[in-house]
């Protein structure tokens, strides 16, 4: 009796894991194809679920309501497409574009102003460059590797 319960729990845990991965992949593909942030897709999806469970009057603007409907339609279309068992590399590409800092930093967000997005993006890039400069700086190399000109010194830092 105990072994069957453990197997059932294990099966449920595996099912929950793959369901979460599936939903996350569909959300990421939707965000990438609409060129918006993943957080916005999650917000609109969660809001739609809450409104479905407890209907109430929405005080959001008409533009935001229309955009929310567009996101939800796209989620539904991507869910139907992703449900087909086709082994094409497109979903991998779309998921990558939501994880890549260079691409995702340039996406539109409903909640974050463009200047803040640009500031966060530049902080990301400069922090990565500074970290790389600190760890990849060559110190104490042989006499044949000493930089003579200013260009060589700058090249060593870059």
Buried (B, 14 or more C-beta within 10 A) or exposed (E): EEEEEEEEEEEEEEEEEEEEEEBBBBBBBBBBEBEBBBBBBBBBBEBBEEEEEEEEEEEEEEEEEEBBEEBBEBBEBBBEEBEEEEEEEEBEEBBBBBEEEEEBBEBEBBEBEEEEBEEEBEEBEEEEEEEEEEEEEEEEEEEEEEBEEEEEEEEBEE
